[in-house]
Amino acid sequence: MMLHGFKSSKQDFTFGSWKVTAAKNHIMKSKDIERLADELNMPSLPEMLYGDNVLRIQHTDHYGIEFNAIDALKKVNNMEDTVKVACAQEWQESRAESEHAQEVLKPFDWTFTTDYRGTLLGEELQIKVTNTEERIDIEKLKAREHIMFFEEVLLFEDELHDHGVSMISVKIRVMPSSFFLLQRFFLRVDGVLIRINDTRVYYEDGKDYMLREFSTRENTITELKNIPAAFYTDPNEIAQHLTLRVTKCEKLELPVMHPELVSPIPQYPNGPL
């Protein structure tokens, strides 16, 4: 679990044609959470929701990718309770009494599971997403290289009414030749299951694309009975023991500036007038 500081901050780091922005702000106020819950058609939102937190990677030509809590919540199933356990009803009833109560409590994924893979940025110039067989070279990432910038941003966290934890955070490290980003959604429903959804983004200097890999790892607690229980609360430890259920690899092709989008330079045969 990440420590929750109360000091807002914003950091910008520029390298080449790219700028990384990491913004950390206070938890959203209850009135803003209620309004957002209405917009998302969800009866409840995470207890600790950092709606203004963002980690953004943007090119000088304005295209890029960012990770924020609100877009992550838009990928939560707001129509169906996907984890049906005894504590789910208890959890929902406790929320109905205290916030955003409705006459009929609407079913939704109370674990806030999301397969969010980031929000693409750009208007005139946009990143093109295609499937690929190419993989992020993990061995290359293990090489000792100077880290010029590192930051981690928490997007939301909820303790599921003391029945576990649901949280999503994103971190980035920038090296002289590349950058690597990991967004991790971690879910632990005590006595039931553990699930991790990871999104990795890698860019190597000089390439005209990024690689993005999404994966889901999940097991029931029964399936993990031979794993020390102390690992259950540590996403980095337990991830190594979870079964890979889903994987998706994509190439984020960077746009090329078209001639018609570039202001022509006047040509004067005899020199400037």
Secondary structure by P-SEA (a helix, b strand, c coil): cbbbbcccbbbbbbcccbbbbbbbbccccaaaaaaaaaaacccccccccccccbbbbbccccccccccaaaaaaacccccccccccaaaaaaaaaaaccccccccccccccccccccbbbbbccbbbbbbbcccccccccccccccccccccccccccccccccccbbbbbbbbcccbbbbbbbbbbbccccbbbbbbbbbbbcccccbbbbbbbbbbbccccccccccccccccccccccccccbbbbbbbccccccccccccccccccccc
